[in-house]
Amino acid sequence: MAKPATFSTKIDLSLVDKLKKDLEEKGFSFSYPPYSAFSAKTRGISLTVYESGALVCQGKDKDEFIEFYLEPEILKDLTYTNPLSGLDLTPKIGVDEAGKGDFFGPLCITSLYADKKGIEELIKLGVKDSKKISDKKAVDLAKKLKSEFFTSTLRLFPIKYNELYDKFKNLNRMLAWAHATVIADLVEKTGCKHALIDKFGPDSYVENALKYKNISLNLEQKTKGENDPVVAAASIIARASFLEGIQTLSDEVGIELPKGANNGVIEAGKKLVNKYDNEILTKACKLHFKTLNQVMN
């Protein structure tokens, strides 16, 4: 989790002299503002200790200073650098998707349930937003997560995806139905009544989709929801499912289908049409993308 720009704490006043001596040895320069014991600065770090014992530390290099000196030597407390500090350990179902912006391949939506102990395990595993890790690590981590946690994945290959899109006429409404489907599956398996998703559209879309399925729970919809380790874990499994799915399609059509919706994707689409015919696109791609017109032209 991102650290705050300013770190504030209280120190034992009997340690002020030791702190000042240590900072002198580290090359800090000193000043003495009103109501302070002292203020000390060095490149990337600014620190003020007040007469009350309050300590305020700022600067781009403060985190390393706090982790390697201030906490172990002065505070005797590792709360600031503890990855669980300030983390929401509420048992929850996290949901995220992969493949939404990719012309080829499936849309994959995954839910994962973790209780307090499970969330702590996710932190130990180094779980973070799937967009920040390699494909190989996502696939390897997904296998472990699926073996240790309750999960549910809905993988919509293009034929089914295009059929559903024709029904919903709106991608966010289709995503809401898919999110509600994987949430409902884990509610039934775990009894959990709290879910967190990475917000992608109006709150009412997922809320209504859950009501339609007679699912009642506390639903949070947050932008950058993948900052929560449970949502991040779901995103990793969804991404691994997408990678496996697009590789399966590539093997079936005999052409390596790239990710995204860029020029390389357009060229691959043209090769696909030349090798087969236009009908193959229904099987391989999401037909409502503007990329389709560029492939056909």
N, C-alpha and C positions, 0 to 999 in steps of 0.2 A: 504494500500500500504506500502511496505517496506520503512523505513526511511533511508536516506543516512548515511554513516559512520561518516561523519563530518558535523556539523551544523555551518554555518557562517551567521553572521548578523552584523548590526551596532547598537550601542547604543548611547544615549545622554550622552555626556561626563560629564554632571552635575550629572549623576547617578553612576559614577564610585566609589565614596566614599561609597555610600550606598551598592553597590554590594559587595565591598571588606569587609565592616563591616558584612554584612549578611553571607558571605562565612566564615569569621573568626568564627562566632557563630556556623556555621554548621561543624566546625572542619577541614576545608581545610588548607593545608600547602601552603606556598607562595614562589615564586622565582621571579626574575626581569630580564628577558632576554632583550637584546637590543631592543629599539623602542617599548617596551611594558609598559603599566601602571603597569601590574603585570600578573603573571601566577599562577593559583591555581589548586591544585590537592587533590582529595580524592579517596577512593576506587571506581573504576568504572567510574570516571569522571575526565576529564582534561579540563581546561578552560584557555584561554589567552585573555586578553583585550589589544589592541594596542593603542598607543598614538593617532591614527587617529579615534578611536572609533570602529574600527573593533573588533568583538568578534568571537572567534572560540572555539567550544566545541566538545569534542570527548569522547569516552569510552562506554562500554557496558551498563552503567546505565544512559546515558545522556538523553534518551527520557523522563523518569519520572522526572528528574531534570528540563528539559525544560518545560514540561507540568504543573508541580505543583509549580514551583518557578519562573523560568526565564521569561516565557511568562506573567503570571499574575502580577508579581511584578516589573519587569524591562522593558520588551518590550511593555507591554500593548497591545499585539497582539497575537491572537490565530491561526495564519496562519500555524505554524508548526504542531500542533496537529489536525488541521481541516482535516477530512478525505477527503474533496474535494480539498485540496491544491495539486496542480500539477496534478490533475486528468483530463483526456481528456473528456470534456463534449460535444464533437461533437455528434450530433444525429447520431445513427448508428444502423445497424442490426448486432447482435452478433450470432454466431453459434457454437454449440458444439454437441458431440455425447456421447452416453453411450451404454454399452453392447458389444463394439468392442472386448474386451478381454475375454468375457464370452462364454463358450462352449454352455451352455443352454440359451434359451430365445432370445428375439428380439434384433436387432440393432435399436437404436432410435436416430434420428437426429433432433435437434430443433433449430429454429431461433426465436429471440426476438428483437423487435424494441423498442428503448427508445430515447426520445429527452433529452434536458438538464434537464428539470424538472423531467423526468422519471429516469434519471441516479442518480439525487440527492435522489429520493425516494428509489432506489435500495440500496444506501448507508445506508439510515435510516433503511431499513429492515434488514441490516446486511448480504446482499448477498455476498457470496464468493464461490470459487470453490467447486462444489458438493462433491468432494472427501474428503473435510475437515469437512463435517457435517454428522450427523446421517441420517439413512434411513427415520426415522419418520419426522425429520425436513425437509428433502428434499421434502417429499410428501406434508407436510403441506404448505411449502413455495411455491411449484409449483402451488397449488390451488389458492393461492393469486395472484401469478404472472400472471397466465392465465386469471384471472378475471380483472386485471388492465392494462395489456399490450397486444399489438398485438403480437401473437405468431403463429408459424406453426411447427407441429411435424410430421415427417415421421417415422412410427414404422413398421419395417420389421420383421415379425415373421419368424421362420426358413424356412417354406415351400417357402415363397416368397424370403427370403434372399438367400437360396440355388439356387433358380432359377436364380436370378440376378447374383450371383457369377459365375455360369456356363456361363453366357453371357459375363460378364466383364473379367473373368479370372484373376482379380487383385483386391485386397481389396481396395487399395487407389483410383483406378479409380472408383470403385463403390461408395466409400465415396464421391468422387468429384461430381458424378452425384447427390447423395443424398443432399449434401450441396447446390449445385446449385438449386435443386428443392425447398428447403425450403426458400432459399434466394429469388428466383423468386416470390414465393407466397407473401412474405412481401413487395417486391418492388411494386407489383401490388396493395397491400392493402394500403401502406403508401406513396409511391412515393419516399422513401428514396434511395439515390444514394451512400451510404457509408456502407460497410460491413467489419466486422472483424471476422476472424475465427482462431481457434487454429490450427496452422500449423501441418499437418500430412504427407505431401508428397511433391513432386515437385510442385512449384507454378503453372506450366502450366496446371496441371490436372483440378483444379477448374476453372481457367481462360477459358480453352477450353470448359468446360461443360457449363459455363455461356454464352459463345459466341454461342454455339449450341442452346441455348434457347433464343437467341437474347436479352440478358440482358447486358446492359452497365452500369457499376458503378465503383467507386473507391473501390477496394478490397485489404484489408490488410491481410496477412497471417503471424502470429507471433507465435513463440514457447512460451509456457506459456501464450497463449492468454487469458486463464481463469483468469488471474490477472486483466483483465478489467471487471468491474461489469456487463456489458451487456452480455459478453460471459459467465461469471459465472452464470448469471440468466438463460441463455439458457441451460447451463450444468445441472442446478438443475431440470429443467422441463424434460430434456432428461433422467436424472437418475430416476425421479419419474415414467416416462413412462415405462422405463425398468423394474423397480421393480413391477409395476402393471402387466406388460406383463409376466414376469417369474412366478408370482403368478398365473395368469390365466392358464398358461401351466401346472403348478404343480397341480392345481385343476382338470384339464382335464385328466391328466394321473394318478392321484392318488398317486404320489410320490413327495415329496418336492425336487425341483430341486435347488441345491446350485449355488451360483455365482462363477465366476472365472473359472480356468481350472486346479484345484489341485487334490490331491488324493481322496478327498471327492466327487468331481465331477465325477471322474472315477468310483467310487463305485456306485454312483447314476445311472450312465449310464448303468452299468452291471445289476442293479436291473430292470431298465427299459426294457432292452432287454429280461431278464428272464421272466418278467411279460407279455410282448407282443411278439415282434420279432424285427428283425433288421430294419424293415420298420418304426417303431416308431421314430427312430432317425432322420429321415427326417423331422418329425414334431416338434421335441423338440430341436435339436441342429444344430450347424453350422458345416456342414460336412467336410469342408476343414481343420479344426483344427487337429493337430497331436494327440490330445486327442482321436480322434475317433479310431485310431489304438490301443490305450491302452484299450479302452472300448471293442473293438471287440476281443482282445486277452485274 
